[in-house]
Structures are given as C-alpha cells and as structure tokens.
C-alpha cells in the first residue's frame, strides 16, 4: 500500500496517562481503534514509543512520543447489506447520516448484521479499508440522530483529531424526568458500573466527563433539555442526567421505574408507558471539513416518537394550567 493509504498518527503522552500501560494509554489516545488491534500493532512494531518497539504491558511516561504507522486491515466478516440510510450530506470525504433509533452502529456479538456498518459497506464500499469502516463516534442503538462517517483516510485522521481536541461540536436533545429550574454543567468521571459491567456509572476511577445542559421547555413534571458534550464517554448523557436525579424518559438502563406525574391523564400514562427507549436525539453536528477547512454544521429534526412524547407532555401541562386557573 502507498503511504497515503496507511494509518498514521503521532501522540504525546499527557500527564494523566503517565505511568499507564502502553496499551491502556494507546486506547485512551486512539479510541477509534479496538484494544486488540492496538495490541497487535504494538507487538508488530507498528506502534512505537520514542521510536522504539515496546510491549503492551510496558509503562509510558508523560512526554513520551507514540508513533503509529500501520496498514489498514480489511474486516472480511462484515457483509454489505442494502439497508436504507437517511443521508443528510455527502461528498468524497464525508457521509453525514440521520440514524434512526433501533439501528446498531457496529457489528458485535449478537449483532453481526443489520447494522450501520453493513449499510455503509453497501452504500460506500470504500469504507472497508478504513478503521472500523469509517466510524469515528457512535450513538447507542436506541439513540437517534446525526452522525458523521469518514469516507477517506484524510477524513478519518481529521475527524479523530477533532474529536480528541474537542473541536467537533455535538448537541443533543433529551426529555428528562423532573421539572428543572435552570441549566447546569455536570462534571463527573464515568467508568464501568462496579456491579453491573454492562452499565456505566459515575465512579472516582472513571474517565473525565463533562456535560452542559440548558432548558428548552419545561412541562408539569418533565423537561426538554439541550445537552452539549465536552467528552464522549459511553452513555454519557444518560449517566450524567441520572446522576443528578433527572434520568431520561424511557431509559431502560438508567431510568428506574416509570414515574407518572401528578394528575396524569390516561392518555399521558399510555404515552409514557409506551416510550421504551431513552428519549435522546443527536440534534446538531458542527465540524471542520477535512479537505477545505470550511466549518460545516447540520441539524436534524426530532423523530416522530419524541415529537409525540413532547406533544403529550405539553398537552398535559396546558390542561393542568387551565384546571388550576
């Protein structure tokens, strides 16, 4: 392969990763690559420290220079499938899509087909040669909304850098339990739940995570909020909002039991009981185009199920106001 088609990168170990294992530090610095792939690159000498080959378990220190120069690996087990995609924008470098709730992003155990990656391989076969088929950030299966996918190595390198330097803007809308009185920032580290490894939690040993949220509309016992991420931890908004005791409506992992507002009508009870996914939608994406440097921004509308939920909450709040009046 030509040098243009190689996966390359240069990283300096920051203070917070000093004295960590090389494979752990590499996973933090290059989250778009799997731990097993990073370990294989370390063992093969494709990923070096200060120009020298090291073992995955070797410790790195602040200021160490990590250099990656590897050939892309073709993932032959992923099959192209004719799954329709809602394309928001596309060119030779980028593909911006509006992901529906229910679509798994990446093949994994139990989800080897019917995923976004299978759809991408059908729509844009060139992503087969990119790490994780061009996926640089994910949305949970039952989170809807806007995502960007790289179609070229130039784009992949640029997008990963924008995510790591936090220059890519991502904003979400969510319906949470409770009538909030104002916006706030949640600054709390996130890691694996100590008892349930499938869930995340705020834990002192977790990775730094910051979520800003502001009010868009307040209902009788729920609030529509706009969230902006500084970091991109697994389940971040869901974990942080549950941590401040305002979990997302419908969240099966962090929402707890169904909570009905005072004076809830049968109609509202039915709507809330039927909403069985987290009420979370990736609304807006802003980034720098990898080739032109132009700042691009897209916004996608709320999906029908969240619109229906908000309308029901709005109607209930209006009915309560009229009754009290």
TAQUINOR-V533177 format. One record per backbone hydrogen bond with DSSP energy under -1.0 kcal/mol. CO is the residue of the C=O (numbers start at 1). NH is the residue of the N-H. If there is no record, write none. Layout:
CO_NH ; CO_NH
This chain:
2_5 ; 3_6 ; 7_70 ; 9_68 ; 11_66 ; 13_63 ; 14_17 ; 15_18 ; 17_20 ; 20_60 ; 21_25 ; 22_26 ; 23_27 ; 24_28 ; 25_29 ; 26_30 ; 30_33 ; 34_38 ; 35_39 ; 36_40 ; 37_41 ; 38_42 ; 39_43 ; 40_44 ; 41_46 ; 41_47 ; 46_69 ; 48_67 ; 49_52 ; 52_49 ; 55_58 ; 56_23 ; 58_22 ; 60_19 ; 61_64 ; 64_13 ; 65_50 ; 66_11 ; 67_48 ; 68_9 ; 70_7 ; 74_76 ; 81_83 ; 85_87 ; 86_98 ; 89_96 ; 93_151 ; 94_91 ; 95_149 ; 96_88 ; 96_89 ; 97_147 ; 99_145 ; 100_103 ; 104_116 ; 105_117 ; 108_111 ; 111_108 ; 115_119 ; 116_120 ; 117_121 ; 118_81 ; 119_123 ; 120_124 ; 124_127 ; 125_128 ; 126_129 ; 127_130 ; 130_133 ; 131_134 ; 132_135 ; 134_150 ; 140_143 ; 141_102 ; 144_282 ; 145_99 ; 147_97 ; 149_95 ; 152_156 ; 153_157 ; 154_158 ; 155_159 ; 156_160 ; 157_161 ; 158_162 ; 159_163 ; 160_164 ; 161_165 ; 162_167 ; 162_168 ; 169_286 ; 170_229 ; 171_283 ; 171_284 ; 172_227 ; 173_281 ; 174_225 ; 175_249 ; 176_223 ; 178_180 ; 184_213 ; 186_211 ; 189_203 ; 190_207 ; 191_201 ; 196_199 ; 199_193 ; 201_191 ; 203_206 ; 207_190 ; 209_188 ; 210_230 ; 211_186 ; 212_228 ; 213_184 ; 214_226 ; 217_224 ; 221_178 ; 222_219 ; 223_176 ; 224_216 ; 224_217 ; 225_174 ; 226_214 ; 227_172 ; 228_212 ; 233_236 ; 235_239 ; 236_240 ; 237_241 ; 238_242 ; 239_243 ; 240_244 ; 241_246 ; 242_245 ; 247_177 ; 248_251 ; 249_279 ; 251_255 ; 261_264 ; 265_269 ; 266_270 ; 267_271 ; 268_272 ; 269_273 ; 270_274 ; 274_276 ; 278_280 ; 279_175 ; 280_144 ; 281_173 ; 282_146 ; 283_300 ; 284_171 ; 285_298 ; 286_169 ; 287_296 ; 289_293 ; 294_289 ; 296_287 ; 298_285 ; 303_307 ; 304_308 ; 305_309 ; 306_310 ; 307_311 ; 308_312 ; 309_313 ; 310_314 ; 311_315 ; 312_316 ; 313_317 ; 314_318 ; 315_319 ; 316_320 ; 317_321 ; 318_322 ; 319_323 ; 320_324 ; 321_325
